Amino acid sequence: MLVAQYIPSFATGIEPYINKFNSLDELLNIEWINRHTRNPDFYKFSISKPDNLFMVEHDEGYRWFVIGKLYDINSSLELPKWKAKEDN
């Protein structure tokens, strides 16, 4: 399996990290991914289907960001499916 870091199109001169991994544990221990867990508002990682976008969620899921795209994933990668939350 493969994860490619998302870099916004307005950012120039930045090459995305691209990492291979074999399990969810390996994915979550990749340094550029794992550093998101140090944010005090970190909630969870999730996947947005059908595009396999790798998401980080903060504030119990009310703030979220695409941080990468997952390729060649299989059923052993058990990530929660991302769903937008709305403030009431």
PyMOL CGO cylinders between C-alpha atoms (Angstrom):
from pymol import cmd
from pymol.cgo import CYLINDER

trace = [
    CYLINDER, 0.00, 0.00, 0.00, 1.08, 3.58, -0.56, 0.3, 1, 1, 1, 1, 1, 1,
    CYLINDER, 1.08, 3.58, -0.56, 0.30, 7.01, 0.93, 0.3, 1, 1, 1, 1, 1, 1,
    CYLINDER, 0.30, 7.01, 0.93, 1.14, 10.27, -0.82, 0.3, 1, 1, 1, 1, 1, 1,
    CYLINDER, 1.14, 10.27, -0.82, 1.09, 13.50, 1.17, 0.3, 1, 1, 1, 1, 1, 1,
    CYLINDER, 1.09, 13.50, 1.17, -1.37, 16.13, -0.05, 0.3, 1, 1, 1, 1, 1, 1,
    CYLINDER, -1.37, 16.13, -0.05, 0.26, 19.45, -0.93, 0.3, 1, 1, 1, 1, 1, 1,
    CYLINDER, 0.26, 19.45, -0.93, -2.12, 22.25, -1.98, 0.3, 1, 1, 1, 1, 1, 1,
    CYLINDER, -2.12, 22.25, -1.98, -1.62, 23.45, -5.57, 0.3, 1, 1, 1, 1, 1, 1,
    CYLINDER, -1.62, 23.45, -5.57, -0.76, 26.98, -4.41, 0.3, 1, 1, 1, 1, 1, 1,
    CYLINDER, -0.76, 26.98, -4.41, 2.32, 25.68, -2.55, 0.3, 1, 1, 1, 1, 1, 1,
    CYLINDER, 2.32, 25.68, -2.55, 5.34, 25.67, -4.82, 0.3, 1, 1, 1, 1, 1, 1,
    CYLINDER, 5.34, 25.67, -4.82, 8.73, 24.07, -4.42, 0.3, 1, 1, 1, 1, 1, 1,
    CYLINDER, 8.73, 24.07, -4.42, 7.47, 21.43, -1.97, 0.3, 1, 1, 1, 1, 1, 1,
    CYLINDER, 7.47, 21.43, -1.97, 7.75, 17.77, -2.84, 0.3, 1, 1, 1, 1, 1, 1,
    CYLINDER, 7.75, 17.77, -2.84, 5.18, 15.50, -1.16, 0.3, 1, 1, 1, 1, 1, 1,
    CYLINDER, 5.18, 15.50, -1.16, 6.26, 12.63, 1.02, 0.3, 1, 1, 1, 1, 1, 1,
    CYLINDER, 6.26, 12.63, 1.02, 5.38, 9.25, -0.49, 0.3, 1, 1, 1, 1, 1, 1,
    CYLINDER, 5.38, 9.25, -0.49, 5.58, 6.19, 1.75, 0.3, 1, 1, 1, 1, 1, 1,
    CYLINDER, 5.58, 6.19, 1.75, 4.92, 2.48, 1.42, 0.3, 1, 1, 1, 1, 1, 1,
    CYLINDER, 4.92, 2.48, 1.42, 3.28, 0.66, 4.32, 0.3, 1, 1, 1, 1, 1, 1,
    CYLINDER, 3.28, 0.66, 4.32, 1.92, -2.82, 5.03, 0.3, 1, 1, 1, 1, 1, 1,
    CYLINDER, 1.92, -2.82, 5.03, -0.48, -2.23, 7.92, 0.3, 1, 1, 1, 1, 1, 1,
    CYLINDER, -0.48, -2.23, 7.92, -2.50, 0.43, 9.70, 0.3, 1, 1, 1, 1, 1, 1,
    CYLINDER, -2.50, 0.43, 9.70, 0.10, 0.49, 12.47, 0.3, 1, 1, 1, 1, 1, 1,
    CYLINDER, 0.10, 0.49, 12.47, 2.88, 1.20, 9.97, 0.3, 1, 1, 1, 1, 1, 1,
    CYLINDER, 2.88, 1.20, 9.97, 0.79, 3.94, 8.31, 0.3, 1, 1, 1, 1, 1, 1,
    CYLINDER, 0.79, 3.94, 8.31, 0.08, 5.68, 11.60, 0.3, 1, 1, 1, 1, 1, 1,
    CYLINDER, 0.08, 5.68, 11.60, 3.75, 5.56, 12.62, 0.3, 1, 1, 1, 1, 1, 1,
    CYLINDER, 3.75, 5.56, 12.62, 5.02, 7.40, 9.52, 0.3, 1, 1, 1, 1, 1, 1,
    CYLINDER, 5.02, 7.40, 9.52, 6.52, 10.60, 10.97, 0.3, 1, 1, 1, 1, 1, 1,
    CYLINDER, 6.52, 10.60, 10.97, 4.64, 13.17, 8.84, 0.3, 1, 1, 1, 1, 1, 1,
    CYLINDER, 4.64, 13.17, 8.84, 1.38, 11.39, 9.70, 0.3, 1, 1, 1, 1, 1, 1,
    CYLINDER, 1.38, 11.39, 9.70, 2.10, 10.67, 13.35, 0.3, 1, 1, 1, 1, 1, 1,
    CYLINDER, 2.10, 10.67, 13.35, 2.96, 14.32, 14.10, 0.3, 1, 1, 1, 1, 1, 1,
    CYLINDER, 2.96, 14.32, 14.10, -0.76, 15.17, 13.70, 0.3, 1, 1, 1, 1, 1, 1,
    CYLINDER, -0.76, 15.17, 13.70, -1.50, 13.20, 16.88, 0.3, 1, 1, 1, 1, 1, 1,
    CYLINDER, -1.50, 13.20, 16.88, 0.56, 15.73, 18.88, 0.3, 1, 1, 1, 1, 1, 1,
    CYLINDER, 0.56, 15.73, 18.88, -2.02, 18.45, 18.24, 0.3, 1, 1, 1, 1, 1, 1,
    CYLINDER, -2.02, 18.45, 18.24, -4.11, 18.74, 21.45, 0.3, 1, 1, 1, 1, 1, 1,
    CYLINDER, -4.11, 18.74, 21.45, -7.28, 18.95, 19.33, 0.3, 1, 1, 1, 1, 1, 1,
    CYLINDER, -7.28, 18.95, 19.33, -6.50, 15.70, 17.44, 0.3, 1, 1, 1, 1, 1, 1,
    CYLINDER, -6.50, 15.70, 17.44, -9.53, 13.41, 17.22, 0.3, 1, 1, 1, 1, 1, 1,
    CYLINDER, -9.53, 13.41, 17.22, -8.83, 10.64, 14.69, 0.3, 1, 1, 1, 1, 1, 1,
    CYLINDER, -8.83, 10.64, 14.69, -7.69, 9.65, 11.22, 0.3, 1, 1, 1, 1, 1, 1,
    CYLINDER, -7.69, 9.65, 11.22, -10.27, 8.58, 8.66, 0.3, 1, 1, 1, 1, 1, 1,
    CYLINDER, -10.27, 8.58, 8.66, -10.72, 7.79, 4.98, 0.3, 1, 1, 1, 1, 1, 1,
    CYLINDER, -10.72, 7.79, 4.98, -12.97, 9.59, 2.51, 0.3, 1, 1, 1, 1, 1, 1,
    CYLINDER, -12.97, 9.59, 2.51, -14.47, 7.23, -0.06, 0.3, 1, 1, 1, 1, 1, 1,
    CYLINDER, -14.47, 7.23, -0.06, -14.54, 6.67, -3.01, 0.3, 1, 1, 1, 1, 1, 1,
    CYLINDER, -14.54, 6.67, -3.01, -11.35, 8.68, -3.62, 0.3, 1, 1, 1, 1, 1, 1,
    CYLINDER, -11.35, 8.68, -3.62, -9.38, 7.16, -0.73, 0.3, 1, 1, 1, 1, 1, 1,
    CYLINDER, -9.38, 7.16, -0.73, -8.43, 10.53, 0.69, 0.3, 1, 1, 1, 1, 1, 1,
    CYLINDER, -8.43, 10.53, 0.69, -6.61, 10.24, 4.01, 0.3, 1, 1, 1, 1, 1, 1,
    CYLINDER, -6.61, 10.24, 4.01, -8.08, 12.66, 6.55, 0.3, 1, 1, 1, 1, 1, 1,
    CYLINDER, -8.08, 12.66, 6.55, -7.10, 14.01, 9.94, 0.3, 1, 1, 1, 1, 1, 1,
    CYLINDER, -7.10, 14.01, 9.94, -9.94, 15.18, 12.17, 0.3, 1, 1, 1, 1, 1, 1,
    CYLINDER, -9.94, 15.18, 12.17, -9.77, 17.63, 15.07, 0.3, 1, 1, 1, 1, 1, 1,
    CYLINDER, -9.77, 17.63, 15.07, -12.29, 18.94, 17.61, 0.3, 1, 1, 1, 1, 1, 1,
    CYLINDER, -12.29, 18.94, 17.61, -14.31, 15.70, 17.66, 0.3, 1, 1, 1, 1, 1, 1,
    CYLINDER, -14.31, 15.70, 17.66, -14.54, 15.78, 13.87, 0.3, 1, 1, 1, 1, 1, 1,
    CYLINDER, -14.54, 15.78, 13.87, -15.82, 19.33, 13.42, 0.3, 1, 1, 1, 1, 1, 1,
    CYLINDER, -15.82, 19.33, 13.42, -12.52, 20.41, 11.79, 0.3, 1, 1, 1, 1, 1, 1,
    CYLINDER, -12.52, 20.41, 11.79, -10.85, 18.19, 9.23, 0.3, 1, 1, 1, 1, 1, 1,
    CYLINDER, -10.85, 18.19, 9.23, -8.12, 18.26, 6.63, 0.3, 1, 1, 1, 1, 1, 1,
    CYLINDER, -8.12, 18.26, 6.63, -7.04, 16.09, 3.72, 0.3, 1, 1, 1, 1, 1, 1,
    CYLINDER, -7.04, 16.09, 3.72, -3.45, 15.12, 4.47, 0.3, 1, 1, 1, 1, 1, 1,
    CYLINDER, -3.45, 15.12, 4.47, -2.90, 12.49, 1.80, 0.3, 1, 1, 1, 1, 1, 1,
    CYLINDER, -2.90, 12.49, 1.80, -4.19, 9.98, -0.70, 0.3, 1, 1, 1, 1, 1, 1,
    CYLINDER, -4.19, 9.98, -0.70, -4.07, 6.22, -0.23, 0.3, 1, 1, 1, 1, 1, 1,
    CYLINDER, -4.07, 6.22, -0.23, -3.26, 3.86, -3.11, 0.3, 1, 1, 1, 1, 1, 1,
    CYLINDER, -3.26, 3.86, -3.11, -3.53, 0.09, -3.53, 0.3, 1, 1, 1, 1, 1, 1,
    CYLINDER, -3.53, 0.09, -3.53, -5.26, -0.33, -0.17, 0.3, 1, 1, 1, 1, 1, 1,
    CYLINDER, -5.26, -0.33, -0.17, -6.89, -3.58, 0.86, 0.3, 1, 1, 1, 1, 1, 1,
    CYLINDER, -6.89, -3.58, 0.86, -9.50, -4.69, 3.36, 0.3, 1, 1, 1, 1, 1, 1,
    CYLINDER, -9.50, -4.69, 3.36, -6.90, -5.07, 6.13, 0.3, 1, 1, 1, 1, 1, 1,
    CYLINDER, -6.90, -5.07, 6.13, -6.68, -1.27, 6.37, 0.3, 1, 1, 1, 1, 1, 1,
    CYLINDER, -6.68, -1.27, 6.37, -9.43, -0.55, 8.86, 0.3, 1, 1, 1, 1, 1, 1,
    CYLINDER, -9.43, -0.55, 8.86, -9.92, 3.20, 8.99, 0.3, 1, 1, 1, 1, 1, 1,
    CYLINDER, -9.92, 3.20, 8.99, -13.20, 4.84, 9.95, 0.3, 1, 1, 1, 1, 1, 1,
    CYLINDER, -13.20, 4.84, 9.95, -15.09, 6.31, 7.01, 0.3, 1, 1, 1, 1, 1, 1,
    CYLINDER, -15.09, 6.31, 7.01, -15.02, 10.12, 7.07, 0.3, 1, 1, 1, 1, 1, 1,
    CYLINDER, -15.02, 10.12, 7.07, -18.34, 11.92, 7.37, 0.3, 1, 1, 1, 1, 1, 1,
    CYLINDER, -18.34, 11.92, 7.37, -18.75, 15.68, 7.63, 0.3, 1, 1, 1, 1, 1, 1,
    CYLINDER, -18.75, 15.68, 7.63, -20.15, 17.03, 10.89, 0.3, 1, 1, 1, 1, 1, 1,
    CYLINDER, -20.15, 17.03, 10.89, -22.10, 20.24, 11.14, 0.3, 1, 1, 1, 1, 1, 1,
    CYLINDER, -22.10, 20.24, 11.14, -22.25, 22.70, 14.03, 0.3, 1, 1, 1, 1, 1, 1,
    CYLINDER, -22.25, 22.70, 14.03, -25.71, 23.03, 15.53, 0.3, 1, 1, 1, 1, 1, 1,
]
cmd.load_cgo(trace, "trace")
